[in-house]
């Protein structure tokens, strides 16, 4: 999951992903990484991320080591991914 440094940046990151999708481009991890780089959001490869706070419409996420911000939509995608532990 891509995590950003603040709720505002997480919102901007999500809005840019939606804009890319709306332009007709299928967003994959490579494209998402490019958009994340623009916003200085980092990819966190963890299956233990969980929300710990909700501020300004965004979730603070942590796996106990790394903490960052993500949109609710990204949290839903993260929770529903194929490799998600049940």
C-alpha positions as CSV (number, residue, x, y, z in Angstrom):
1,X,0.0,0.0,0.0
2,X,1.2,3.5,-0.7
3,X,1.3,5.7,2.4
4,X,1.7,9.4,2.4
5,X,3.1,11.9,5.0
6,X,-0.2,13.7,5.7
7,X,-4.0,13.4,5.2
8,X,-3.9,16.2,2.6
9,X,-1.2,14.5,0.6
10,X,-3.1,11.2,0.8
11,X,-6.2,12.9,-0.6
12,X,-4.2,14.5,-3.4
13,X,-2.6,11.2,-4.3
14,X,-6.0,9.4,-4.5
15,X,-7.5,12.3,-6.5
16,X,-4.6,12.0,-9.0
17,X,-5.1,8.2,-9.3
18,X,-8.7,8.8,-10.1
19,X,-7.8,11.5,-12.7
20,X,-5.5,9.0,-14.4
21,X,-8.1,6.3,-14.4
22,X,-10.7,8.8,-15.7
23,X,-8.4,9.7,-18.6
24,X,-8.7,6.1,-19.8
25,X,-5.5,4.7,-18.5
26,X,-5.7,1.5,-16.6
27,X,-3.9,2.2,-13.3
28,X,-1.5,-0.6,-12.3
29,X,1.2,-0.7,-9.7
30,X,3.8,1.0,-12.0
31,X,1.5,3.9,-12.8
32,X,0.4,4.2,-9.1
33,X,4.1,4.3,-8.2
34,X,4.7,7.1,-10.6
35,X,1.9,9.1,-9.2
36,X,3.1,8.3,-5.6
37,X,6.5,9.5,-6.5
38,X,5.0,12.9,-7.5
39,X,3.5,13.1,-4.0
40,X,6.4,11.6,-2.1
41,X,4.2,8.7,-1.0
42,X,6.1,5.5,-0.2
43,X,5.1,1.9,-0.9
44,X,4.9,-0.2,2.2
45,X,4.9,-4.0,1.5
46,X,3.2,-5.2,4.7
47,X,0.3,-7.5,5.3
48,X,-0.1,-6.1,8.8
49,X,-1.2,-2.5,8.0
50,X,-4.2,-1.4,10.0
51,X,-6.0,2.0,10.5
52,X,-5.3,3.8,13.8
53,X,-6.8,7.2,13.2
54,X,-9.2,8.9,10.9
55,X,-8.5,12.6,10.2
56,X,-9.8,14.9,7.4
57,X,-11.3,11.9,5.5
58,X,-8.1,9.9,5.5
59,X,-6.8,7.0,7.6
60,X,-3.5,6.9,9.5
61,X,-2.2,3.4,8.8
62,X,0.5,1.4,10.6
63,X,2.0,-2.0,10.8
64,X,3.7,-1.3,14.1
65,X,6.9,-0.1,12.4
66,X,5.8,2.3,9.6
67,X,3.0,4.8,9.8
68,X,1.5,6.9,7.0
69,X,-1.8,8.1,5.5
70,X,-4.1,6.6,2.9
71,X,-7.5,7.2,1.5
72,X,-10.4,5.1,2.6
73,X,-10.6,3.8,-1.0
74,X,-7.0,2.6,-0.9
75,X,-7.7,0.9,2.4
76,X,-10.7,-1.0,0.8
77,X,-8.5,-2.1,-2.1
78,X,-5.8,-3.2,0.3
79,X,-8.2,-5.2,2.4
80,X,-9.8,-6.9,-0.6
81,X,-6.5,-7.7,-2.4
82,X,-6.2,-11.4,-3.5
83,X,-3.3,-12.1,-1.2
84,X,-5.0,-10.6,1.8
85,X,-4.8,-12.9,4.8
86,X,-8.4,-13.8,6.0
